[in-house]
Structures are given as C-alpha cells and as structure tokens.
Amino acid sequence: MSQRLAILHVAAEIYPLVKTGGLADVVAALPVAQAAAGDDVRIVLPGYPQVLDAVQRQRTVVEIGACFGALRVRLVSARLPGSALPCYVIDSPWLYRRPGGPYQAPDGEAWGDNVQRFGLLGWVAAHLAAGDADPSWSPQVLHAHDWHAALACTYLDHRASTGRASVYTVHNLAYQGLFPMQDAGLLGLPANLMSPAGLEYHGQLSFMKAGLKFADRITTVSPSYAREIATHEFGAGLDGVIRARADDVSGILNGIDTAVWNPATDPAIATRYDAERLQGKADCRAALQREMDLADDAQAMLVTVVSRLTSQKGMDLVLAALPELVARGVQFAVQGAGDAALETAFRIAAQAHPGRVAVEVGYDEARAHRLIAGADAIAVPSRFEPCGLTQMYGLRYGTLPIVRRVGGLADTVVDASPQALAGGTATGFQFEAATPAAFAAAVDAARALRRDAAAWRTVMHRAMAQDFAWAVPTREYRALYERALGAAPR
C-alpha cells in the first residue's frame, strides 16, 4: 500500500457553499474521494460570508494581521458542513465579506481588488504548504485550482526549498485572471517576475500564467483538452508557455459525485428510476413538461440545456437552429444565465414558441436535476470544453448528450454512428463544425434514433452504465503527485 499523502487543495469555490460552475463540483468531490482512499486531505478557501457562516468547529490557527490591503487577516481551521473533511478559511472581512458573487459585484462588474483577494489566497496557501502557517499540519502536495489559486505555486516556488510538490489544474484556460501590470506591486513578488519570462502577458499580469510557469506539474480536466491547449486555436495566447512545459502537462478526466447525481435516489426529481425501471424517466418527462409549460406531446423530442448562456458554450448555435428544429417537432427546456443579449434572445424564443420552448434565466440546482432527468437529450454544443460535467450527468440519467467533438465532450460521449451502433459502443451524438447546421443535423440524428424505441433504449442503457465516479481520477492524481514529489527540489 502506498504511503499516506498530506494534500492541500486551494480553490475559490466549493459546492454547495459557493458555485459558479463545474469547478465547485470538482473541489467538493475530489478531496473527499482522496480522503476516502486514505490520504490526509484539506482545503483552503476564501472567507466569503456563505463559507464562514456554514463551516463548523471554527478555531483560529493564526492571526496574520494586516496584508494585501486588509487591516485584519486570520486563518481559521474548520470542518465542511456535512463532511468530516477539514478545511482552512481565510477570514478577511475587508476582502471577502461582501454581497455579490465570488468574483463580481452585484452589478456584474469584477471586484476592483480581485488581485489582492486572490493574491492573498495563494499567499496563505503557500505558507500552509511550506509548513509555517499551521504548526500542527503541513502538506506534501499543494494542488491549486484555476487562476484564482495559481499564485500559490509561484509563492511556494520562490521560497527556500521546501520539498513540497505543487500541482496546478487548468479548469478553463479562457479565464486567466488578468490585471493591470501596475497592480503587481500589491503581491510582494520579485520585480523580475513581471516580465514575459514570468507573469507578464501582453502588458498585463496573468495569474493563470503563474500556475503554468511555476507548478511542478500541470493538469487539465480531460486528456483531449490537454492536447488542445497546446495549439494556437485553443491556447488562448498561452500555447507557447504550455508547449514549453509539454513534459509536465497531462489530462485527467473529471469525475462526478455519483451520490448527488443518481436518478435512483435523487430527491429533486418527480420519480426515481434506474436502467431497469425506466418508467420513472417517462414520469419525469411528463412532470418537466408540466413544470415548464411545454405541450403534453409524447412524440416530441425534448432537448434540455443547462448551461452558461455564452457563445463559448455554443448557445448562439442553439438559438440559430431553434426555429427550424421546433418546426420539426422538437421541444426545448433551457436553464442558464450569462450574456445579457443571449438571455434576452432565449426569452424572445420562448415567447415566440409557446408550449415548445421554455426558458428559465438563472440557476437553480434542484431544477437542473429535473431538467436533466426529464429530457430525452441534453445539448452541450460548446466551441471548446475543458471537460464538461453536464454531459456526464446526462449519461448518468439516460438523457443522451448532443455534443460538439471537443475537449472532454469528445472524451466522454461516443457518437451514435452506424459503426458505433453496430458495435454496441454509442452513448450519444457528436458534431464537428461550430455551426447551427451541424448542431441541427446532430439533433436530427437523435430524432431519427428515437423513432426506433428499441435502439434508443439500448443506447440509454449503455449511457447509464458509464462509470464516471471519482475512483479512477483519484488514482491518476495519486500517481501524478508521486511523480511530482519525486521531481520536487529538496
């Protein structure tokens, strides 16, 4: 048996306390899976109100004092609610205890002091990792997630040799944490880092680049995305940095929480079901049509969308194809928020097609479960997709994904081509070009298969049999940590 590892995760959000996307789901599930496998795992989080008000058994670890523009900072140890997992919370009311979201004010504008808010997160995490913040515990591995936590790798790298390894996971390269270069002085890092060889990115300061440059190992959340971000098309201007670290970059496919996302036990859906009791899914479909004021049409293929409403997610493709598909009998049930223009366009589409298109702007977790359980298919037509969890939820619920062949979507969904159908491997539908016509053709392929009830049921069964639990990625991360520790300076 491998030696028990002490692991510190660093992240800006965690489900269910703070969630803006799939990052929160991963941070909630991966550490728990690692702890269940026997490792000593903790998380450090910013002290947002929804975090500090929820964590239990709080104890001050250290009074840090004034730093990063705040007069008072302290580090608290606690337990996550509903879990035995220990966590650290950075209590800094000036930086974190405020209304709005984790990154944006209530008016939708980014907080003007995000450079300090997430610089502090990385700085505290590095001190924890180096063993001089909590005298009772220090990790062997620091695992930083996305741009918000990236500076932890830089701060740790620029300390005296600690023997700790750092791993940096890119959840979405498009969100890089860019700030004016004049803000660099707020971070307390050496001036020579503020150059193209360090954290400078086209005249700006890039937190994302901090992780890519200074982590011992870099991961993305799917193997295909790890290859894609080394290309000009998907590299968001950082592909050169990533190619230079090619030997240190790998992709580990995300898992999902199979206890939370389980149609056999899900308390949010109308009728629980599994692959052997699919009548429950039919009940969920009828209930969803009633809830969303869609026509009671047993022949219509009901396609759901649970997504950020952005062009990155391909929502403009859905809108452009929607009138033609509705005319062919397709129903759409949409939940999401994002670009104001797309939100308005979806609302107009719902008004133009009553009983055929339903739209809920915003996000409601329980409704997301009902949308996924009740639909025939779920559309994830992203222009790029690092991993994607929504299509995995769809597979788990027998709701066949319709996805673009990119990133984690390509890694998790097998297109229902004639060869895949004959070979018994199909689990959904893929399309190549980021065009409305290509998306519509994939929906039409799903409609055609659905007319063959036996064939559709066979693919549903295969979809529901896919295993996306965290056990496999947990083992892969463990092996990566051991390689990183072997390479870490002592």
VEXDREN-2710 file (C-alpha; in Angstrom, 1 decimal):
% VEXDREN-2710
k/r/px/py/pz
1/MET/0.0/0.0/0.0
2/SER/1.2/3.5/-0.9
3/GLN/2.3/5.9/1.8
4/ARG/-0.4/8.2/3.0
5/LEU/0.0/11.6/1.5
6/ALA/-0.9/15.0/3.0
7/ILE/-2.6/17.1/0.3
8/LEU/-3.8/20.7/0.4
9/HIS/-6.3/21.9/-2.2
10/VAL/-6.6/25.6/-3.0
11/ALA/-9.7/26.9/-4.6
12/ALA/-12.1/29.9/-4.8
13/GLU/-15.3/27.9/-4.7
14/ILE/-16.8/24.7/-3.5
15/TYR/-20.3/23.1/-3.9
16/PRO/-22.8/23.7/-2.3
17/LEU/-21.4/26.8/-0.5
18/VAL/-20.2/28.8/-3.5
19/LYS/-20.7/27.7/-7.0
20/THR/-20.4/29.4/-10.4
21/GLY/-19.6/26.4/-12.4
22/GLY/-18.1/22.9/-12.6
23/LEU/-15.0/24.0/-10.6
24/ALA/-17.1/24.0/-7.4
25/ASP/-18.3/20.4/-8.1
26/VAL/-14.8/19.1/-8.6
27/VAL/-13.4/20.8/-5.5
28/ALA/-16.3/19.3/-3.5
29/ALA/-15.8/15.8/-4.7
30/LEU/-12.1/15.1/-5.5
31/PRO/-10.8/15.8/-1.9
32/VAL/-13.5/13.7/-0.4
33/ALA/-12.6/10.8/-2.7
34/GLN/-8.9/11.2/-1.9
35/ALA/-9.7/11.2/1.8
36/ALA/-11.8/8.0/1.4
37/ALA/-8.8/6.4/-0.4
38/GLY/-6.8/7.0/2.8
39/ASP/-4.9/10.3/2.2
40/ASP/-4.8/13.3/4.6
41/VAL/-6.7/16.0/2.7
42/ARG/-7.6/19.6/3.5
43/ILE/-8.9/22.6/1.5
44/VAL/-8.2/26.3/1.9
45/LEU/-10.9/28.7/0.8
46/PRO/-11.6/32.5/0.9
47/GLY/-13.8/33.6/3.8
48/TYR/-16.9/34.6/1.8
49/PRO/-20.0/35.0/4.0
50/GLN/-21.5/31.8/2.7
51/VAL/-18.4/29.9/3.7
52/LEU/-17.7/31.3/7.1
53/ASP/-21.4/31.2/8.0
54/ALA/-21.5/27.5/7.1
55/VAL/-18.3/25.8/8.3
56/GLN/-18.3/24.2/11.7
57/ARG/-16.0/23.9/14.6
58/GLN/-14.1/27.1/13.8
59/ARG/-10.8/27.7/15.5
60/THR/-8.2/30.4/14.9
61/VAL/-5.0/29.0/13.6
62/VAL/-3.0/32.2/13.3
63/GLU/-3.7/35.9/13.4
64/ILE/-1.9/37.1/10.3
65/GLY/-2.6/40.8/10.7
66/ALA/-2.6/43.5/8.0
67/CYS/-1.7/42.4/4.5
68/PHE/-2.9/42.6/0.9
69/GLY/-4.8/45.9/1.6
70/ALA/-6.7/44.4/4.6
71/LEU/-6.2/45.6/8.2
72/ARG/-7.1/42.2/9.6
73/VAL/-6.5/38.7/8.3
74/ARG/-6.7/35.5/10.3
75/LEU/-6.6/31.8/9.3
76/VAL/-9.3/29.6/10.6
77/SER/-9.5/25.9/10.7
78/ALA/-12.9/24.3/10.5
79/ARG/-15.0/21.4/9.1
80/LEU/-17.0/21.5/6.0
81/PRO/-20.8/21.0/6.7
82/GLY/-22.0/17.5/6.1
83/SER/-18.4/16.3/5.8
84/ALA/-15.6/15.2/8.1
85/LEU/-13.2/16.9/5.8
86/PRO/-11.0/19.6/7.4
87/CYS/-10.7/23.0/5.8
88/TYR/-9.0/26.3/6.3
89/VAL/-10.8/29.6/5.7
90/ILE/-9.1/32.9/5.3
91/ASP/-11.1/35.4/7.4
92/SER/-10.6/38.8/6.0
93/PRO/-13.8/40.8/6.2
94/TRP/-12.4/43.7/4.1
95/LEU/-11.6/41.4/1.2
96/TYR/-14.2/38.7/1.3
97/ARG/-17.3/39.6/3.5
98/ARG/-19.4/41.5/0.9
99/PRO/-22.5/41.0/-1.1
100/GLY/-22.5/39.7/-4.7
101/GLY/-20.6/36.8/-6.2
102/PRO/-17.1/35.5/-5.5
103/TYR/-15.6/37.4/-8.4
104/GLN/-18.2/40.1/-9.3
105/ALA/-20.2/42.8/-7.5
106/PRO/-24.0/42.8/-7.6
107/ASP/-23.9/45.0/-10.8
108/GLY/-21.9/42.3/-12.6
109/GLU/-18.6/44.1/-12.7
110/ALA/-15.5/42.4/-11.4
111/TRP/-14.4/43.4/-7.9
112/GLY/-11.7/46.0/-8.3
113/ASP/-9.5/44.4/-5.7
114/ASN/-9.6/40.8/-7.1
115/VAL/-5.8/40.9/-7.5
116/GLN/-5.5/41.3/-3.7
117/ARG/-8.4/38.9/-2.8
118/PHE/-6.9/36.0/-4.8
119/GLY/-3.3/37.0/-4.2
120/LEU/-4.0/36.5/-0.5
121/LEU/-5.5/33.1/-1.2
122/GLY/-2.3/32.0/-3.0
123/TRP/0.0/33.6/-0.4
124/VAL/-1.8/31.9/2.6
125/ALA/-1.9/28.5/0.7
126/ALA/1.9/28.7/0.1
127/HIS/2.6/29.4/3.7
128/LEU/0.4/26.4/4.7
129/ALA/2.2/24.3/2.2
130/ALA/5.6/25.4/3.4
131/GLY/4.7/24.4/7.0
132/ASP/4.8/27.8/8.7
133/ALA/1.1/28.7/9.0
134/ASP/-0.3/25.8/11.0
135/PRO/2.2/24.3/13.4
136/SER/0.1/21.1/13.7
137/TRP/-0.1/20.2/10.0
138/SER/1.6/20.7/6.7
139/PRO/1.0/19.0/3.3
140/GLN/3.4/17.3/0.9
141/VAL/1.4/18.3/-2.1
142/LEU/-0.2/21.7/-2.9
143/HIS/-2.9/21.3/-5.5
144/ALA/-4.1/24.7/-6.9
145/HIS/-7.3/25.0/-9.0
146/ASP/-7.7/27.6/-11.8
147/TRP/-6.5/31.2/-12.0
148/HIS/-7.8/32.2/-8.5
149/ALA/-5.3/29.8/-6.8
150/ALA/-2.5/30.0/-9.3
151/LEU/-0.2/32.3/-7.3
152/ALA/0.1/29.7/-4.6
153/CYS/2.5/27.8/-7.0
154/THR/4.6/31.0/-7.5
155/TYR/4.8/31.9/-3.9
156/LEU/5.8/28.4/-3.0
157/ASP/8.4/28.2/-5.8
158/HIS/10.1/31.4/-4.6
159/ARG/10.6/30.2/-1.0
160/ALA/13.6/28.3/0.1
161/SER/13.5/24.7/-1.0
162/THR/10.6/23.0/0.9
163/GLY/10.4/19.5/-0.5
164/ARG/6.7/20.1/-1.3
165/ALA/5.3/19.5/-4.7
166/SER/2.8/21.7/-6.5
167/VAL/0.2/20.7/-9.0
168/TYR/-1.8/23.2/-11.0
169/THR/-5.1/22.3/-12.6
170/VAL/-6.5/24.3/-15.5
171/HIS/-10.2/24.1/-15.4
172/ASN/-10.8/26.7/-18.2
173/LEU/-7.9/28.4/-19.9
174/ALA/-10.2/31.2/-21.2
175/TYR/-10.5/32.7/-17.8
176/GLN/-7.0/33.8/-17.0
177/GLY/-7.1/36.3/-14.1
178/LEU/-5.7/39.3/-16.0
179/PHE/-4.9/42.5/-14.1
180/PRO/-3.1/45.8/-14.9
181/MET/0.7/45.4/-14.5
182/GLN/0.7/48.3/-12.1
183/ASP/-1.1/46.1/-9.6
184/ALA/1.9/43.7/-9.4
185/GLY/3.4/45.7/-6.5
186/LEU/0.4/44.6/-4.4
187/LEU/1.6/41.0/-4.5
188/GLY/5.0/41.2/-2.9
189/LEU/6.7/39.2/-5.6
190/PRO/10.2/39.9/-7.0
191/ALA/10.1/42.6/-9.8
192/ASN/12.0/40.3/-12.2
193/LEU/8.8/38.1/-12.4
194/MET/6.9/40.9/-14.1
195/SER/8.4/40.2/-17.5
196/PRO/7.4/37.9/-20.4
197/ALA/9.6/35.2/-18.8
198/GLY/7.5/35.4/-15.7
199/LEU/3.9/36.6/-15.2
200/GLU/3.6/39.3/-17.8
201/TYR/1.0/38.6/-20.6
202/HIS/0.8/41.2/-23.4
203/GLY/1.3/44.0/-20.9
204/GLN/-0.9/42.6/-18.2
205/LEU/-0.3/40.5/-15.1
206/SER/-1.6/36.9/-15.6
207/PHE/-2.5/34.7/-12.6
208/MET/-3.1/31.8/-15.0
209/LYS/0.5/32.1/-16.3
210/ALA/1.7/32.0/-12.7
211/GLY/0.4/28.4/-12.3
212/LEU/1.6/27.4/-15.8
213/LYS/5.1/28.6/-15.2
214/PHE/5.8/27.6/-11.6
215/ALA/3.8/24.5/-10.7
216/ASP/5.8/21.2/-10.7
217/ARG/3.0/19.5/-12.7
218/ILE/0.1/20.9/-14.7
219/THR/-3.1/19.1/-15.4
220/THR/-6.2/19.8/-17.3
221/VAL/-9.6/18.2/-16.7
222/SER/-9.6/15.9/-19.8
223/PRO/-6.9/14.3/-22.0
224/SER/-8.2/16.0/-25.2
225/TYR/-8.2/19.4/-23.6
226/ALA/-4.6/18.9/-22.5
227/ARG/-3.7/18.4/-26.2
228/GLU/-5.9/21.2/-27.4
229/ILE/-4.5/24.0/-25.2
230/ALA/-1.0/23.4/-26.7
231/THR/-2.4/24.6/-30.0
232/HIS/-2.9/28.2/-31.3
233/GLU/-6.7/27.6/-31.7
234/PHE/-7.4/26.6/-28.1
235/GLY/-4.3/28.0/-26.3
236/ALA/-5.7/31.5/-25.6
237/GLY/-2.3/33.0/-26.2
238/LEU/-0.6/30.7/-23.7
239/ASP/0.0/27.8/-26.0
240/GLY/3.7/28.7/-26.3
241/VAL/4.1/28.5/-22.5
242/ILE/2.2/25.2/-22.4
243/ARG/4.3/23.7/-25.2
244/ALA/7.4/24.7/-23.3
245/ARG/6.1/22.6/-20.3
246/ALA/4.9/19.7/-22.5
247/ASP/6.6/17.0/-20.4
248/ASP/4.8/18.3/-17.3
249/VAL/1.3/18.6/-18.8
250/SER/-1.3/15.9/-18.6
251/GLY/-5.1/15.5/-18.7
252/ILE/-7.1/13.7/-16.1
253/LEU/-10.8/13.4/-16.8
254/ASN/-13.0/14.8/-14.0
255/GLY/-15.4/12.5/-12.2
256/ILE/-18.8/13.3/-10.9
257/ASP/-20.4/12.8/-7.5
258/THR/-22.4/9.7/-8.1
259/ALA/-24.2/10.1/-4.8
260/VAL/-25.5/13.6/-5.7
261/TRP/-26.2/12.7/-9.3
262/ASN/-28.1/9.4/-9.1
263/PRO/-31.6/9.0/-10.6
264/ALA/-32.3/6.1/-8.3
265/THR/-32.0/8.2/-5.2
266/ASP/-32.4/11.8/-6.4
267/PRO/-34.8/13.7/-4.1
268/ALA/-35.3/16.6/-6.6
269/ILE/-36.9/14.6/-9.4
270/ALA/-40.6/13.6/-9.8
271/THR/-40.0/9.8/-9.9
272/ARG/-36.8/8.0/-9.1
273/TYR/-35.6/5.5/-11.7
274/ASP/-32.7/3.4/-12.9
275/ALA/-31.8/1.5/-16.0
276/GLU/-34.2/-1.4/-15.1
277/ARG/-37.1/0.9/-14.1
278/LEU/-37.3/3.4/-16.9
279/GLN/-41.0/4.2/-16.4
280/GLY/-39.7/6.7/-13.8
281/LYS/-37.9/8.6/-16.5
282/ALA/-41.1/8.9/-18.5
283/ASP/-42.8/10.3/-15.4
284/CYS/-40.0/12.8/-15.0
285/ARG/-40.5/13.8/-18.7
286/ALA/-44.2/14.4/-18.2
287/ALA/-43.6/16.3/-15.0
288/LEU/-41.0/18.5/-16.7
289/GLN/-43.4/19.4/-19.5
290/ARG/-46.0/20.4/-16.9
291/GLU/-43.4/22.4/-14.8
292/MET/-42.1/24.3/-17.8
293/ASP/-45.5/24.8/-19.5
294/LEU/-44.5/22.7/-22.5
295/ALA/-47.1/21.0/-24.6
296/ASP/-48.0/17.4/-23.5
297/ASP/-46.6/15.9/-26.7
298/ALA/-45.3/12.3/-26.4
299/GLN/-43.9/12.4/-29.9
300/ALA/-41.8/15.5/-29.5
301/MET/-38.1/15.0/-28.6
302/LEU/-37.5/17.1/-25.5
303/VAL/-34.0/18.6/-25.5
304/THR/-32.7/20.4/-22.5
305/VAL/-29.9/22.9/-22.0
306/VAL/-28.4/23.6/-18.6
307/SER/-25.5/25.9/-19.3
308/ARG/-24.0/29.3/-19.0
309/LEU/-25.6/31.3/-21.8
310/THR/-22.4/32.3/-23.6
311/SER/-21.0/31.9/-27.1
312/GLN/-18.3/29.7/-25.7
313/LYS/-21.0/27.3/-24.7
314/GLY/-22.4/27.4/-28.3
315/MET/-25.7/28.9/-27.2
316/ASP/-25.8/31.1/-30.3
317/LEU/-25.8/27.9/-32.3
318/VAL/-28.8/26.6/-30.4
319/LEU/-30.7/29.9/-30.9
320/ALA/-30.0/29.9/-34.7
321/ALA/-31.1/26.3/-35.2
322/LEU/-34.0/26.5/-32.8
323/PRO/-36.8/27.8/-35.1
324/GLU/-36.2/25.1/-37.7
325/LEU/-35.9/22.3/-35.1
326/VAL/-39.1/23.5/-33.3
327/ALA/-40.9/23.3/-36.7
328/ARG/-39.8/19.7/-36.9
329/GLY/-41.4/18.9/-33.5
330/VAL/-38.5/19.4/-31.1
331/GLN/-39.2/20.9/-27.6
332/PHE/-36.5/22.9/-25.8
333/ALA/-36.2/23.5/-22.0
334/VAL/-33.4/25.9/-21.1
335/GLN/-31.9/27.0/-17.8
336/GLY/-28.9/29.3/-17.6
337/ALA/-27.6/32.8/-17.2
338/GLY/-24.8/34.7/-18.9
339/ASP/-24.6/37.2/-21.7
340/ALA/-27.5/39.7/-21.4
341/ALA/-28.1/39.6/-25.2
342/LEU/-28.3/35.8/-25.2
343/GLU/-30.6/35.8/-22.1
344/THR/-32.9/38.2/-24.0
345/ALA/-32.8/36.2/-27.2
346/PHE/-33.8/33.0/-25.3
347/ARG/-36.7/34.8/-23.6
348/ILE/-37.9/36.0/-27.0
349/ALA/-37.6/32.5/-28.4
350/ALA/-39.8/31.2/-25.6
351/GLN/-42.4/33.9/-26.3
352/ALA/-42.3/33.1/-30.0
353/HIS/-42.8/29.4/-29.4
354/PRO/-45.2/28.9/-26.5
355/GLY/-45.5/25.2/-25.5
356/ARG/-42.4/24.3/-27.5
357/VAL/-39.6/26.4/-25.9
358/ALA/-39.3/27.2/-22.2
359/VAL/-36.6/29.3/-20.6
360/GLU/-35.6/29.9/-17.0
361/VAL/-32.9/32.6/-16.7
362/GLY/-30.8/31.9/-13.6
363/TYR/-29.6/28.8/-11.9
364/ASP/-31.5/26.5/-9.6
365/GLU/-29.7/23.3/-8.6
366/ALA/-32.9/21.2/-8.0
367/ARG/-34.4/22.4/-11.3
368/ALA/-31.2/21.4/-13.0
369/HIS/-31.7/17.8/-11.8
370/ARG/-35.3/17.9/-13.0
371/LEU/-34.3/19.2/-16.4
372/ILE/-31.7/16.5/-16.9
373/ALA/-33.9/13.7/-15.6
374/GLY/-36.9/14.8/-17.7
375/ALA/-35.4/15.4/-21.1
376/ASP/-34.7/12.9/-23.9
377/ALA/-31.4/14.6/-24.8
378/ILE/-29.2/17.3/-23.4
379/ALA/-27.3/19.7/-25.7
380/VAL/-23.7/20.7/-24.9
381/PRO/-22.6/22.4/-28.2
382/SER/-19.5/24.2/-26.8
383/ARG/-17.0/25.8/-29.0
384/PHE/-14.4/24.5/-26.5
385/GLU/-15.0/22.5/-23.4
386/PRO/-12.2/21.6/-21.0
387/CYS/-14.1/18.7/-19.5
388/GLY/-17.8/19.3/-19.1
389/LEU/-19.8/17.7/-16.3
390/THR/-23.3/18.3/-17.8
391/GLN/-22.9/15.6/-20.4
392/MET/-21.8/13.1/-17.7
393/TYR/-24.9/14.0/-15.7
394/GLY/-26.9/13.4/-18.8
395/LEU/-25.4/10.0/-19.4
396/ARG/-26.0/9.0/-15.8
397/TYR/-29.7/9.9/-16.1
398/GLY/-30.2/8.3/-19.5
399/THR/-30.5/11.7/-21.2
400/LEU/-28.4/11.3/-24.3
401/PRO/-25.9/14.1/-24.9
402/ILE/-25.7/16.0/-28.1
403/VAL/-22.2/17.5/-28.0
404/ARG/-19.5/19.1/-30.2
405/ARG/-16.4/17.0/-30.7
406/VAL/-14.0/18.9/-28.5
407/GLY/-12.2/18.5/-25.2
408/GLY/-13.9/16.4/-22.5
409/LEU/-17.0/16.1/-24.6
410/ALA/-15.1/14.1/-27.2
411/ASP/-13.6/12.0/-24.4
412/THR/-16.9/11.1/-22.7
413/VAL/-19.5/10.7/-25.4
414/VAL/-19.3/8.1/-28.2
415/ASP/-21.2/9.2/-31.3
416/ALA/-24.1/7.0/-32.5
417/SER/-22.5/6.4/-35.9
418/PRO/-23.6/3.3/-37.7
419/GLN/-20.4/1.6/-36.7
420/ALA/-20.8/2.5/-33.0
421/LEU/-24.4/1.4/-33.0
422/ALA/-23.5/-1.9/-34.6
423/GLY/-20.5/-2.3/-32.3
424/GLY/-22.5/-1.5/-29.2
425/THR/-20.5/1.5/-28.1
426/ALA/-22.7/4.5/-28.9
427/THR/-23.7/6.7/-25.9
428/GLY/-24.8/10.0/-27.6
429/PHE/-24.3/12.3/-30.6
430/GLN/-21.4/14.3/-31.7
431/PHE/-20.9/17.0/-34.4
432/GLU/-17.8/18.7/-35.7
433/ALA/-18.3/22.2/-37.1
434/ALA/-19.4/25.0/-34.8
435/THR/-22.3/25.9/-37.0
436/PRO/-26.1/25.9/-36.5
437/ALA/-26.5/23.5/-39.4
438/ALA/-24.1/20.9/-37.8
439/PHE/-25.9/21.2/-34.5
440/ALA/-29.3/20.8/-36.1
441/ALA/-28.0/17.7/-38.0
442/ALA/-26.9/16.1/-34.7
443/VAL/-30.4/16.8/-33.2
444/ASP/-32.0/15.3/-36.3
445/ALA/-29.8/12.2/-35.9
446/ALA/-31.1/11.9/-32.3
447/ARG/-34.6/12.3/-33.5
448/ALA/-34.1/9.6/-36.1
449/LEU/-32.8/7.1/-33.5
450/ARG/-35.5/8.0/-31.0
451/ARG/-38.1/6.8/-33.6
452/ASP/-36.6/3.3/-33.1
453/ALA/-37.7/2.8/-29.5
454/ALA/-35.6/-0.4/-29.0
455/ALA/-32.4/1.2/-30.4
456/TRP/-32.9/4.3/-28.3
457/ARG/-33.4/2.2/-25.2
458/THR/-30.3/0.2/-25.9
459/VAL/-28.2/3.4/-26.1
460/MET/-29.8/4.7/-23.0
461/HIS/-28.8/1.6/-21.1
462/ARG/-25.3/1.9/-22.3
463/ALA/-25.1/5.6/-21.4
464/MET/-26.4/4.8/-17.9
465/ALA/-23.7/2.1/-17.5
466/GLN/-20.9/4.5/-17.9
467/ASP/-18.7/4.9/-14.8
468/PHE/-17.7/8.5/-14.1
469/ALA/-17.1/8.0/-10.3
470/TRP/-14.1/9.7/-8.8
471/ALA/-12.2/6.4/-8.1
472/VAL/-10.3/6.4/-11.4
473/PRO/-9.2/10.1/-11.4
474/THR/-8.3/9.8/-7.7
475/ARG/-5.8/7.0/-8.6
476/GLU/-4.5/9.0/-11.5
477/TYR/-3.9/12.1/-9.3
478/ARG/-2.2/10.0/-6.7
479/ALA/0.3/8.7/-9.3
480/LEU/0.8/12.3/-10.6
481/TYR/1.5/13.5/-7.0
482/GLU/4.1/10.8/-6.5
483/ARG/5.8/11.8/-9.8
484/ALA/5.8/15.4/-8.8
485/LEU/7.2/14.7/-5.3
486/GLY/10.0/12.7/-7.0
487/ALA/10.9/15.7/-9.1
488/ALA/10.3/18.4/-6.4
489/PRO/13.5/20.2/-5.2
490/ARG/14.5/19.1/-1.6
END
